[in-house]
Each structure stands twice: as structure tokens, then as C-alpha cells.
Amino acid sequence: MSKNLWQKERQALFRDLVRQYEIEGYDMKEAKKYAKQEINEIMEDKEDFVHNLWKESYEDTSIT
């Protein structure tokens, strides 16, 4: 089963953030912990944006 775009983006961002934290001197366990926290915030913002965009688009079309 193929992964959806949200999952692919989440994984790619997670890998990049883990590498970034490791470069900054965190060990692997800490790097993964902080990357997971940050990725959850990023993805929540993106999902909220899409939800609001969808909601605004639907409201705009329902008025006409």
C-alpha cells in the first residue's frame, strides 16, 4: 500500500530534522525526540492551513 503525501512529507521532514539535531550535538535519542515534537507542530500547522482553506473555499461557493 502506498503512502499518502502527508506521510511522505512527515517522514522526509523528520529525517532532515533528526540530522539537523545531530549536527547540533544531540544524541540520536534526543534528536528523534525533539524532531518528533517539532514535526508534530509543523504538520498540525499545515493541516490547519488546509482545513481553513477548504472551509473558506466551501463558504465562498455556498454564498453564490
N, C-alpha and C positions, 0 to 999 in steps of 0.2 A: 504494500500500500504506500502510495507516495505521500510525502509530507506537504502540508499547505504552506503558503508563502509566509504566514506568521511564524510557523515553527522553524522554517529555514532561516528567516531573519533573526529570530531569537538565538538560534544556535551559532550563527556567524558572529553576532554581536557578543555573545557570551565568550566565544573563543578569543576574540580580539581583546575584550576586557580582561580576561584571565592573563593573557600575555602582557598587557599593559601593567597590571598589578604586579606581576612577577618581575618585570623590568624595574619597577619602582622599589623592589626589595622585599615584597611579601612572599611568604612561603606558599606552596600550592594550595594548602587547605584554606588559608586566609584569602588568597586570591580568588578562589572559587566562591567563597562565602560573600565577599564584597561584590564580586561580579554578578552573582545571583540577585543580590539586593538591588543593585543598580539596574540590571536588565529588567527586573520586575517593574521598577519605576518607569523606565523608558517605554516598555511595552504597554503599560497602563495608560501613559500619556498618548501613545499612538492610537490605542483602541478608543480612548475617549474622544480624540480628534475625529476619527472615522465615524463614531456614533453620532457626534454632534453634527458633522457634515451631512450624514444621512438624514438626521432628524430635520435639519434646516431645509434640505432639498425636498423632503416629503411635505413639510409645512408650506413651502413655496408653491408646490404643484397643487396642493389641496385648496389653495385660495382661488386659483383661476378656474 
